[in-house]
Amino acid sequence: MKEFTAINSDRGMAELQKYLCAAGTEVLAIDFEAESNLHVYGEMLCLIQVFDGARYFAIDPFRISRDALAGFLENKRIVKLFYGSESDLSLVYKQYEIKIKSVLDLKVLVDILELERKGLDCVLSTVLGKTITGKGKYQMHNWTLRPIREEAIEYALTDVEHLFELRDELVKRIMGAGKYLELVYGLVRSRNEFDSKSIPTIFKSGEYRNLKSGEKERLKQIYVLRDGIAKGQNLPPNLVLEKKYLFQLAAGEIAIESISFSKKLSEKSIGEMLASLSELLGRGKEQ
């Protein structure tokens, strides 16, 4: 059992900042749990896990203002240890327009060492000989639910538990291998900016590139249609219409009547989707 301090108010955030300042904290291990169109529509930050080397903190962003979060995450004085930070940084910028400052992404160090398996659990096993158990139970967890179960928070805290030790061992190996300059260059190259509008993954895929010009435009229209219905119903887009159908419809490889919908989708949502697809694709058939 891990003891942790729950932070669920702006006052709690202020007290955390005061504690870190008084302790002269220079480095924190941080990780996020998020919703990514799995249980509801959209992407959102759901939990911030923090470890200062001695104490654990679980921050509930649902109950904290944007300014309080920004004051913590944009604090340049404190270095934030992440592992695989790109999606986390992007999420926070898109949701709050917060640019997390002073980030040290340990995956950059792993890349320099050219480890074959780069997932955090594999790296912890390879580098530190530590095996994390019980991960599967919360891989598909709905982090939007409140209150967050204490057991789920304890699971989430394992992702920050060993980051300090991992940092030390990775730096030791890099220095031992004479890769100091590669480390410096890698850290410079890893700096990310998220001012530009992000492109959905589907439009960067090989499947999309293989479509003809007209098919690409049709795919975009179907994507926008699906997204609008998903947002209106607060449902994951893939539940409204599976990704495979987007490409098949765009390429004219499947008829609307052949689409199979999830049993979790209401008849109303299915009817709305079919009618809109029929109009969009010019089928002229009433569903």
KELUM-196456 format. One record per residue (C-alpha): residue in one letter; y, x, z. Coordinates in nm, 2 decimals. Example, Ala and Ser with C-alpha at 12.3 -4.5 7.8 and 13.67 -1.06 7.14 Angstrom:
KELUM-196456
+------+--------+--------+--------+
: type :      Y :      X :      Z :
+------+--------+--------+--------+
:    A :  -0.45 :   1.23 :   0.78 :
:    S :  -0.11 :   1.37 :   0.71 :
+------+--------+--------+--------+
END
This chain:
KELUM-196456
+------+--------+--------+--------+
: type :      Y :      X :      Z :
+------+--------+--------+--------+
:    M :   0.00 :   0.00 :   0.00 :
:    K :   0.34 :   0.13 :  -0.10 :
:    E :   0.64 :   0.04 :   0.12 :
:    F :   0.95 :  -0.04 :  -0.09 :
:    T :   1.30 :  -0.18 :  -0.04 :
:    A :   1.37 :  -0.49 :  -0.25 :
:    I :   1.72 :  -0.50 :  -0.40 :
:    N :   1.81 :  -0.85 :  -0.51 :
:    S :   2.19 :  -0.88 :  -0.47 :
:    D :   2.51 :  -0.69 :  -0.56 :
:    R :   2.54 :  -0.61 :  -0.19 :
:    G :   2.20 :  -0.46 :  -0.20 :
:    M :   2.30 :  -0.25 :  -0.49 :
:    A :   2.61 :  -0.13 :  -0.31 :
:    E :   2.40 :  -0.03 :  -0.01 :
:    L :   2.16 :   0.16 :  -0.24 :
:    Q :   2.45 :   0.35 :  -0.40 :
:    K :   2.59 :   0.43 :  -0.05 :
:    Y :   2.25 :   0.56 :   0.06 :
:    L :   2.20 :   0.78 :  -0.25 :
:    C :   2.55 :   0.92 :  -0.21 :
:    A :   2.50 :   1.00 :   0.16 :
:    A :   2.17 :   1.16 :   0.09 :
:    G :   2.32 :   1.37 :  -0.19 :
:    T :   2.06 :   1.24 :  -0.43 :
:    E :   2.08 :   1.42 :  -0.77 :
:    V :   1.76 :   1.29 :  -0.94 :
:    L :   1.58 :   0.96 :  -0.94 :
:    A :   1.25 :   0.86 :  -1.11 :
:    I :   1.31 :   0.52 :  -1.29 :
:    D :   1.10 :   0.28 :  -1.50 :
:    F :   1.15 :  -0.08 :  -1.62 :
:    E :   0.93 :  -0.38 :  -1.66 :
:    A :   1.05 :  -0.62 :  -1.93 :
:    E :   0.97 :  -0.93 :  -2.12 :
:    S :   0.93 :  -0.87 :  -2.49 :
:    N :   0.86 :  -1.20 :  -2.67 :
:    L :   0.53 :  -1.23 :  -2.49 :
:    H :   0.57 :  -1.53 :  -2.26 :
:    V :   0.92 :  -1.66 :  -2.36 :
:    Y :   1.18 :  -1.61 :  -2.63 :
:    G :   1.36 :  -1.28 :  -2.64 :
:    E :   1.36 :  -0.94 :  -2.47 :
:    M :   1.50 :  -0.90 :  -2.12 :
:    L :   1.49 :  -0.66 :  -1.83 :
:    C :   1.29 :  -0.80 :  -1.55 :
:    L :   1.24 :  -0.52 :  -1.29 :
:    I :   1.38 :  -0.17 :  -1.22 :
:    Q :   1.15 :   0.06 :  -1.03 :
:    V :   1.31 :   0.35 :  -0.85 :
:    F :   1.17 :   0.65 :  -0.65 :
:    D :   1.39 :   0.92 :  -0.50 :
:    G :   1.10 :   1.14 :  -0.39 :
:    A :   1.07 :   0.97 :  -0.05 :
:    R :   1.15 :   0.60 :  -0.08 :
:    Y :   1.07 :   0.33 :  -0.34 :
:    F :   1.31 :   0.06 :  -0.45 :
:    A :   1.24 :  -0.25 :  -0.65 :
:    I :   1.56 :  -0.39 :  -0.81 :
:    D :   1.56 :  -0.75 :  -0.94 :
:    P :   1.81 :  -0.76 :  -1.23 :
:    F :   1.80 :  -1.14 :  -1.25 :
:    R :   1.99 :  -1.16 :  -0.93 :
:    I :   2.24 :  -0.87 :  -0.99 :
:    S :   2.56 :  -0.87 :  -1.19 :
:    R :   2.61 :  -0.67 :  -1.50 :
:    D :   2.88 :  -0.46 :  -1.34 :
:    A :   2.66 :  -0.37 :  -1.04 :
:    L :   2.38 :  -0.26 :  -1.27 :
:    A :   2.62 :  -0.06 :  -1.48 :
:    G :   2.76 :   0.12 :  -1.18 :
:    F :   2.41 :   0.23 :  -1.10 :
:    L :   2.27 :   0.31 :  -1.45 :
:    E :   2.59 :   0.47 :  -1.58 :
:    N :   2.63 :   0.70 :  -1.29 :
:    K :   2.64 :   1.05 :  -1.45 :
:    R :   2.60 :   1.23 :  -1.13 :
:    I :   2.24 :   1.12 :  -1.08 :
:    V :   1.98 :   1.24 :  -1.33 :
:    K :   1.73 :   0.96 :  -1.42 :
:    L :   1.37 :   1.07 :  -1.49 :
:    F :   1.21 :   0.84 :  -1.74 :
:    Y :   0.89 :   0.86 :  -1.94 :
:    G :   0.93 :   0.73 :  -2.30 :
:    S :   1.28 :   0.60 :  -2.25 :
:    E :   1.39 :   0.50 :  -2.60 :
:    S :   1.29 :   0.13 :  -2.57 :
:    D :   1.43 :   0.11 :  -2.22 :
:    L :   1.76 :   0.25 :  -2.32 :
:    S :   1.78 :   0.03 :  -2.62 :
:    L :   1.69 :  -0.29 :  -2.42 :
:    V :   1.96 :  -0.23 :  -2.16 :
:    Y :   2.22 :  -0.16 :  -2.43 :
:    K :   2.13 :  -0.47 :  -2.63 :
:    Q :   2.12 :  -0.70 :  -2.32 :
:    Y :   2.41 :  -0.57 :  -2.11 :
:    E :   2.59 :  -0.32 :  -2.34 :
:    I :   2.51 :  -0.06 :  -2.07 :
:    K :   2.45 :   0.30 :  -2.18 :
:    I :   2.23 :   0.47 :  -1.93 :
:    K :   2.37 :   0.81 :  -1.85 :
:    S :   2.21 :   1.15 :  -1.75 :
:    V :   1.86 :   1.06 :  -1.88 :
:    L :   1.58 :   1.32 :  -1.87 :
:    D :   1.29 :   1.18 :  -2.07 :
:    L :   0.97 :   1.36 :  -1.97 :
:    K :   0.80 :   1.26 :  -2.30 :
:    V :   1.03 :   1.52 :  -2.47 :
:    L :   0.87 :   1.79 :  -2.26 :
:    V :   0.52 :   1.66 :  -2.35 :
:    D :   0.61 :   1.67 :  -2.72 :
:    I :   0.72 :   2.03 :  -2.68 :
:    L :   0.38 :   2.12 :  -2.53 :
:    E :   0.21 :   1.93 :  -2.81 :
:    L :  -0.03 :   1.75 :  -2.58 :
:    E :  -0.28 :   1.54 :  -2.79 :
:    R :  -0.26 :   1.22 :  -2.59 :
:    K :   0.09 :   1.12 :  -2.49 :
:    G :   0.07 :   0.80 :  -2.30 :
:    L :   0.18 :   0.83 :  -1.94 :
:    D :  -0.16 :   0.76 :  -1.79 :
:    C :  -0.32 :   1.02 :  -2.02 :
:    V :  -0.05 :   1.28 :  -1.94 :
:    L :  -0.09 :   1.23 :  -1.57 :
:    S :  -0.46 :   1.28 :  -1.60 :
:    T :  -0.43 :   1.58 :  -1.83 :
:    V :  -0.15 :   1.76 :  -1.65 :
:    L :  -0.19 :   1.66 :  -1.29 :
:    G :  -0.55 :   1.55 :  -1.28 :
:    K :  -0.44 :   1.20 :  -1.15 :
:    T :  -0.61 :   0.88 :  -1.25 :
:    I :  -0.42 :   0.56 :  -1.23 :
:    T :  -0.65 :   0.26 :  -1.16 :
:    G :  -0.60 :  -0.11 :  -1.18 :
:    K :  -0.36 :  -0.10 :  -1.48 :
:    G :  -0.53 :  -0.36 :  -1.69 :
:    K :  -0.46 :  -0.65 :  -1.45 :
:    Y :  -0.08 :  -0.64 :  -1.51 :
:    Q :  -0.07 :  -0.52 :  -1.87 :
:    M :   0.01 :  -0.88 :  -1.99 :
:    H :   0.19 :  -0.99 :  -1.67 :
:    N :   0.48 :  -1.24 :  -1.70 :
:    W :   0.76 :  -1.04 :  -1.53 :
:    T :   1.00 :  -1.33 :  -1.57 :
:    L :   0.83 :  -1.53 :  -1.30 :
:    R :   1.00 :  -1.55 :  -0.96 :
:    P :   0.94 :  -1.45 :  -0.69 :
:    I :   0.76 :  -1.14 :  -0.82 :
:    R :   0.43 :  -1.09 :  -0.64 :
:    E :   0.44 :  -0.79 :  -0.40 :
:    E :   0.11 :  -0.67 :  -0.55 :
:    A :   0.27 :  -0.67 :  -0.90 :
:    I :   0.56 :  -0.46 :  -0.77 :
:    E :   0.33 :  -0.21 :  -0.61 :
:    Y :   0.15 :  -0.18 :  -0.95 :
:    A :   0.48 :  -0.12 :  -1.12 :
:    L :   0.58 :   0.15 :  -0.88 :
:    T :   0.29 :   0.37 :  -0.99 :
:    D :   0.49 :   0.44 :  -1.31 :
:    V :   0.75 :   0.63 :  -1.11 :
:    E :   0.53 :   0.77 :  -0.83 :
:    H :   0.44 :   1.10 :  -1.00 :
:    L :   0.74 :   1.17 :  -1.22 :
:    F :   0.89 :   1.44 :  -1.00 :
:    E :   0.56 :   1.62 :  -0.98 :
:    L :   0.50 :   1.58 :  -1.36 :
:    R :   0.85 :   1.71 :  -1.43 :
:    D :   0.78 :   2.03 :  -1.23 :
:    E :   0.45 :   2.10 :  -1.39 :
:    L :   0.57 :   2.03 :  -1.74 :
:    V :   0.87 :   2.27 :  -1.70 :
:    K :   0.64 :   2.53 :  -1.55 :
:    R :   0.41 :   2.51 :  -1.85 :
:    I :   0.70 :   2.52 :  -2.10 :
:    M :   0.85 :   2.83 :  -1.93 :
:    G :   0.51 :   2.99 :  -1.92 :
:    A :   0.46 :   2.93 :  -2.29 :
:    G :   0.80 :   3.09 :  -2.37 :
:    K :   0.93 :   2.76 :  -2.51 :
:    Y :   1.26 :   2.75 :  -2.32 :
:    L :   1.48 :   2.72 :  -2.64 :
:    E :   1.25 :   2.45 :  -2.77 :
:    L :   1.31 :   2.26 :  -2.45 :
:    V :   1.69 :   2.29 :  -2.48 :
:    Y :   1.68 :   2.18 :  -2.85 :
:    G :   1.44 :   1.90 :  -2.77 :
:    L :   1.67 :   1.76 :  -2.50 :
:    V :   1.97 :   1.77 :  -2.73 :
:    R :   1.79 :   1.59 :  -3.01 :
:    S :   1.66 :   1.32 :  -2.78 :
:    R :   2.01 :   1.19 :  -2.70 :
:    N :   2.01 :   0.83 :  -2.83 :
:    E :   2.30 :   0.60 :  -2.91 :
:    F :   2.26 :   0.23 :  -2.95 :
:    D :   2.59 :   0.11 :  -3.09 :
:    S :   2.45 :   0.01 :  -3.43 :
:    K :   2.26 :  -0.32 :  -3.47 :
:    S :   1.89 :  -0.27 :  -3.42 :
:    I :   1.65 :  -0.35 :  -3.71 :
:    P :   1.35 :  -0.57 :  -3.61 :
:    T :   1.02 :  -0.37 :  -3.63 :
:    I :   0.88 :  -0.60 :  -3.90 :
:    F :   1.14 :  -0.48 :  -4.15 :
:    K :   1.05 :  -0.12 :  -4.09 :
:    S :   0.68 :  -0.17 :  -4.15 :
:    G :   0.47 :  -0.06 :  -4.44 :
:    E :   0.38 :  -0.42 :  -4.52 :
:    Y :   0.75 :  -0.50 :  -4.57 :
:    R :   0.81 :  -0.20 :  -4.79 :
:    N :   0.51 :  -0.31 :  -5.01 :
:    L :   0.67 :  -0.65 :  -5.08 :
:    K :   0.86 :  -0.72 :  -5.40 :
:    S :   1.23 :  -0.77 :  -5.39 :
:    G :   1.21 :  -1.15 :  -5.40 :
:    E :   0.93 :  -1.15 :  -5.14 :
:    K :   1.14 :  -0.94 :  -4.90 :
:    E :   1.42 :  -1.19 :  -4.92 :
:    R :   1.18 :  -1.48 :  -4.86 :
:    L :   1.03 :  -1.30 :  -4.56 :
:    K :   1.38 :  -1.26 :  -4.41 :
:    Q :   1.44 :  -1.63 :  -4.45 :
:    I :   1.11 :  -1.72 :  -4.29 :
:    Y :   1.18 :  -1.47 :  -4.01 :
:    V :   1.52 :  -1.63 :  -3.94 :
:    L :   1.37 :  -1.98 :  -3.95 :
:    R :   1.09 :  -1.88 :  -3.70 :
:    D :   1.33 :  -1.70 :  -3.47 :
:    G :   1.57 :  -2.01 :  -3.46 :
:    I :   1.28 :  -2.24 :  -3.36 :
:    A :   1.15 :  -2.00 :  -3.11 :
:    K :   1.49 :  -1.96 :  -2.95 :
:    G :   1.55 :  -2.33 :  -2.94 :
:    Q :   1.21 :  -2.39 :  -2.78 :
:    N :   1.22 :  -2.07 :  -2.56 :
:    L :   0.89 :  -1.96 :  -2.70 :
:    P :   0.76 :  -1.62 :  -2.82 :
:    P :   0.82 :  -1.61 :  -3.20 :
:    N :   0.46 :  -1.51 :  -3.26 :
:    L :   0.35 :  -1.82 :  -3.09 :
:    V :   0.56 :  -2.03 :  -3.32 :
:    L :   0.42 :  -1.86 :  -3.63 :
:    E :   0.20 :  -1.55 :  -3.63 :
:    K :   0.32 :  -1.24 :  -3.80 :
:    K :   0.04 :  -1.24 :  -4.05 :
:    Y :   0.16 :  -1.58 :  -4.19 :
:    L :   0.51 :  -1.44 :  -4.24 :
:    F :   0.38 :  -1.19 :  -4.49 :
:    Q :   0.13 :  -1.42 :  -4.65 :
:    L :   0.39 :  -1.70 :  -4.70 :
:    A :   0.64 :  -1.45 :  -4.84 :
:    A :   0.39 :  -1.32 :  -5.09 :
:    G :   0.27 :  -1.66 :  -5.19 :
:    E :  -0.08 :  -1.58 :  -5.07 :
:    I :  -0.13 :  -1.89 :  -4.85 :
:    A :  -0.03 :  -2.26 :  -4.86 :
:    I :   0.16 :  -2.41 :  -4.58 :
:    E :  -0.13 :  -2.65 :  -4.52 :
:    S :  -0.36 :  -2.36 :  -4.44 :
:    I :  -0.16 :  -2.23 :  -4.14 :
:    S :  -0.33 :  -2.25 :  -3.81 :
:    F :  -0.10 :  -2.30 :  -3.51 :
:    S :  -0.16 :  -2.20 :  -3.15 :
:    K :  -0.29 :  -2.48 :  -2.92 :
:    K :  -0.01 :  -2.39 :  -2.68 :
:    L :   0.25 :  -2.51 :  -2.94 :
:    S :   0.36 :  -2.87 :  -2.91 :
:    E :   0.32 :  -3.12 :  -3.19 :
:    K :   0.70 :  -3.15 :  -3.21 :
:    S :   0.74 :  -2.77 :  -3.26 :
:    I :   0.46 :  -2.76 :  -3.52 :
:    G :   0.62 :  -3.05 :  -3.71 :
:    E :   0.96 :  -2.88 :  -3.71 :
:    M :   0.81 :  -2.56 :  -3.83 :
:    L :   0.61 :  -2.72 :  -4.11 :
:    A :   0.91 :  -2.93 :  -4.23 :
:    S :   1.14 :  -2.64 :  -4.23 :
:    L :   0.89 :  -2.42 :  -4.41 :
:    S :   0.83 :  -2.69 :  -4.67 :
:    E :   1.21 :  -2.71 :  -4.74 :
:    L :   1.25 :  -2.34 :  -4.74 :
:    L :   0.97 :  -2.27 :  -4.98 :
:    G :   1.04 :  -2.56 :  -5.20 :
:    R :   0.71 :  -2.73 :  -5.16 :
:    G :   0.87 :  -3.07 :  -5.14 :
:    K :   0.59 :  -3.21 :  -4.92 :
:    E :   0.64 :  -3.41 :  -4.61 :
:    Q :   0.44 :  -3.28 :  -4.31 :
+------+--------+--------+--------+
END
